[in-house]
Amino acid sequence: MALLHGVLSWTQGDETVWSIPLGAVRVIGEYTTTGGPGLDDYFIVFVAAAPLRVFAAPIEAGGSVLPELSVALNFELRCGLANRVDFSSRILWPQQLVDHPLLDFGLSRCGAGVWAFVKDAVMPVVNGEVTEEVRRYVQRSAEPALAADARKDARG
């Protein structure tokens, strides 16, 4: 992950997975899953407005850019979910939302019938959606008067 000329991007090899101007980011957070140690289970998340979009990357890809982001935002981003082995999330920025949950986790059913029931019991699928608090904050920050305040907060 890199922050170059005010644009945050995540690449894998020669492919850009996603790219977003830092000024469009309204919320930064982290979340963990039960996928480790064989799979990625710790992620950094950037939530943008207009429309609400979520950009995520494994923490290994984004952890090195956190000090640079902290300088750009004039706010120290501190991860706090390392070594968690459950579904958990928290907000790193903006300051007024720090430590609030970023995501609501819920089970996603595979369908109806006996095999779907077995699949749900053996390999449950858990989805994470941004919390209502995050949605409201992002929506408010997209409004013209508040967007200026969010940009001011990002500059410090």
Beta strands, then each sheet from edge to edge (+ up, - down):
strand 1: 2-4
strand 2: 7-12
strand 3: 15-21
strand 4: 25-32
strand 5: 42-48
strand 6: 53-58
strand 7: 88-93
strand 8: 103-108
strand 9: 125-130
sheet 1: 1+ 2- 3+
sheet 2: 6+ 5- 4+ 7-
sheet 3: 8+ 9-
end
